[in-house]
């Protein structure tokens, strides 16, 4: 399939991004670069200087809502992509409203309880909708441990082990690898 054929398919697809931090911002940028038609981005947080080591933001965006800043960055990369940005905390009540029209949903949360809430909500409300999650990307090295595993309509990207801790921080290389793996899985789903 040529890149033009890929773009022709993707321009009619919608991907939801739940969380606009390290995973979400990098995954969204990768999907924008290949011409995904619409991205629905939701995050309640603002860009902080400590985010810049792994998230797709710039120093002059510190203090801006992440969903808004990410939309601005995507528009600079590919103005043809439609971006719906929501500066909200995702809940089991608003997930069905925000992501109803999405072909695929990407989970990009930091905290386990948020991940669990999103997964349970998607499985309940959208039982057949593909969900691509990130699990285990802290630290550096250990490239051979990163993989993708499918379980029903859930695709798990990461090493599924390395939890973020003071001595095992999330930093750009592994976070970027997992985020781009998530984007690649989304493409596999949308182009199959």
N, C-alpha and C positions, 0 to 999 in steps of 0.2 A: 504494500500500500504506500503510495507517495504521500509526502507531507501535505500537499494540497487536498488529497482524498481524506486524510486524517482530519484536517481542519474543517472540511465540508461536513463531516459527521459531527465533530465536537461542537461546532457553532450552534447546534440545536440541543445541546445538553446542559443540564443544570446540576451543579455540585454544591452541597452544603458544607461549610467549614465551621465546626463547633469549637471555638477557641482560636485566637489569633496570636498566640505566642510563638515559641520556637518551631513547633511542628506546623501549626496552622498557617503562620505567615509564609514559611518557606514552601509548604505544599501549595498554597494558593498562588504564589508567584510562578511555580513550575506549571501549574494548570493554566494560568493566564498566558504564559509564554507559548504554549502549544495551541491556544485559541479556543479554550473552553468557552462556550457561549455565555453562560451566566454563572456567577459565584454568589452564594448567599453566605455572608460572613457574620458571625455573632460572637461578641466578647464584651465583657463589662469593664475590663481593665484599661489602664492608660500606660503608654510607653514610659519606661523608666531607663535611666542610664545603665543600670545593671542588666537590662534586657539586650543591650546592643551586642553582646558577645555571641549571640546565637539567633537573634530574631531579625527579620527583614525590615528594619527601621533605621532611621538616620538620626544623628545627634540633634538636629533641629526639630525633630518630632517628639522629643521628650516632653511629657505632660499631655500629649494629645491622646484621645481615645484610640485604642489599637485598631478597632474596626474601621474608624474614619481614616487613620493614617495608612492602613493597609490598602484601602480603596484608592487613596491618592497615589500610592506607589504603583498599584496595578494599572491605573489609568495612564501613568507615565510609560509603563512597559508595553501595554497593549490596549489602546483606547477603544478597540472594538468589543472588548469584554464588558458585559453588563455586570455591575457589582451592586448588590443590595447589602448595605452594611447596617448592622443593628448593634447599637451600644447598649446591650442588655445582659443581665445575668440569666443564663439559660436555666429553665426549670422544666419539670415534667408537664406543666401546663402550657408553656409557650413553644416548646420544641415542635409539637404537631403543627402549630400555625406557621412557624418560620420555615420549616423544612418540608412542608407538604408537597411542593412541586419539584423537589430534588430527585434526580435519578440515582444519586449516590450521596451518602453522608460521610464526612471525614471527622473522626473524633480526635481532638487535639488539646485535651485538657491536661493540667498538671496533677491534679489531685485525684486519688483513687475513688473517693465518694462521688465526685462529679462524673468520672468515667462510668461508674456503675449506674448512676442515675440515667445518663444518656443511653447507655446500652439497653437497660431495662425498658426505657420509654420507647426507643426505636423498635425493639423486638415486639412490644405490645401494640403500638399504634401502627407501625409500618412493618408487619412481619416478613415481607419478602424483599424489603429494600436493602441493598448492600450497604454495609457499614464497615469502614476501614479505620482501624484503631492503631494507635502507637503505644507500645508497651516495652519499656526497657531500652533506654538510650543514654543513660547517664555515663559520665566518664569519657574515656578516650581509648583508642586501640580496640582490641577484641573484635576486629572486623569479621572474623569467621563465625562469630556468634549471632550476628544479625541475619535475620531470615524473615520470611513471610509464611504464615500458616493460615489455612482456611478452615473454618468451622461453621457449617451451614452458610448463612449469608454474612458472616463476620470474617473479616480478613485482619489478622494480627501482624503488625510490622514492628520489628525490634528484636531484642534478645530475650524478652519476656522475663528477665531476671534483675538487671541492674537498676536499682531504685535510687532516686536522687537523694543525696546526703551531703553534709558539709565536706566530707572527704571524697565524694564522688559527684561533682557538680555536673549539670547539663551544660555542655559547651558545643560550639558550632559544628565541628566535624561529625560527631555521631548523631546529633540532633538533625543536621542537614541530611545525612544519609537516610535516616528513618523517614524524614519528611518527604524526601524525593522518592523513597520506596513507596510511601503512601500514594503519592501522585502517580507513580508508575502503575500501581495496582488499580487506581481509578481509571487510568487509560485502558488497561486490560479489560476491565468491566465494560466500559463505554464503547470500546471498539470491537468487542467480541460479537 
